[in-house]
Amino acid sequence: MRVLITGHCGYIGPVMTRVFRKAGHEVTGYDTGYFREQIEDAPAECYPNHELKGDIRDIDESAFRGIDAVVHLAALSNDPIGDIVAAKTEAINGGGTARCGQMAKRAGVRRFVMASSCSLYGASGAAAGDLDESAPFAPVSAYAKSKVSGEAALQALADATFEPIMLRNATAYGVSPRTRLDLVLNNLMAYGYTTGVIRVLSDGTPWRPMVHIEDISRAALAAAQAPVGSLRHTVFNVGGIDCNYSVRQIAEVAAATLPNCKIEITGENGNDPRSYRVNFTRVLTELPGFAPQWNLEKGAVELRDWLQLHEPDPERLLGAKFIRLKRIQDLRAGNQIDADFRWTGARA
C-alpha cells in the first residue's frame, strides 16, 4: 500500500513509519516540522520514502492523490500546550482533522485511520468501571475536546466510499527517535533518573490506561490493512490486557526499574480530575492482526536503558528537546511561529 502518515515528525511518527515500512508499505510523511530537529540517530526505516511539508490546516487534495490509506497523527498533542490557546488546539486538531478527512475523501482515499485518544473519557473516574467504546465522553483538556470534535467530523464524512477508523489510544510511553519526556511514565522515569526522586504532583489516585507507541503503531497498521467494509466496528480503544494503572502504581514501576530512586507523593496539584479506566476487549478480539507486544514493566526497562545513554542533566533531559511545551514556547519566544502557530519569516 501507499500510506500517508500525517505528523510523522512527532513522537510516534518515526516508530509508526518503521512499522509500516517493515510491513512492506510505501510511506509518505506530511508534517509542519515543529519537532523535526528533535530527532536522535535513527535507522533508515524510521524515515518515510517521501516527505511533504505543510500545515494540516492547509492540506489539499493533491497530498492524497495515489494514496491507499491515511494514518492521521498530526495534532498539538500535549495538554499544557493545548491549554495555552484552546482555540488554536481546536483549529489544528479538530479543524485540521476535518480538513484532512475532506481532502482525503475528495482524492478517493477509502481508508482513513485517526489517532484519537482515551483522554476523551477524561473525568469518568474509577467508579464508572472499565469504559468501552460506547461510554460517554467527559473530556477535561482542550486536547481531549479536540479529539471529540475530530472524531465527529470524520464520522460525518463516513459512507460507502470513505471509511474512517478511530483508534482511541491509551496514554503513550516508550522510546522513539523523537522521545518525549512529558508523558506520565516517561516523565516519572526522567525525573527519577536525573534527581533520584520520582515526584507525583497529584495524590497518586487517578487512573490511566497505558500503551507502548510500538503497539499504537501495530494497531494503526492492522486498521490500515483491514479491507474496507470488513470491520464490524470503526472505533477501538487501543491498549492491552491489564494496562490500567493508578498514577501511584506507574510511579512504583518506575522506582522498581531505576536504581536508588524513591517516590514522593506531594499532592500539591490536588486530585487530578483526569481519571479513567478503559476496556480493550474490542481491539484485542475484533481488530485482525493486532496483538500488543509490550507491558509497562518492559517499557520502563527500555526507558531506563535509553536514559542511561544520556547524562543525568535535568536542564537537558527536561528541556526543549524532550518536553513539547518548552519546545513550543521556545519557537514562540524566538518569533519562529506566530500566535496562530504558523511559521514566520524569522524561522531559523
Secondary structure by P-SEA (a helix, b strand, c coil): cbbbbccccccaaaaaaaaaaaabbbbbbbccccccccccccccccccccccccccccccccccccccbbbbcccccccccccccaaaaaaaaaaaaaaaaaaaaaacccbbbbbccccccccccccccccccccccccccaaaaaaaaaaaaaaaaccccbbbbbbbcccccccccccccccaaaaaaaaaaacccccccccccbbbbbbcaaaaaaaaaaaaacccccccccccccccccccccaaaaaaaaaaaccbbbbbbccccccccccbbbbccccccccccccccccaaaaaaaaaaaaaaccccccccccccccaaaaaaaaaaacccccccccccccc
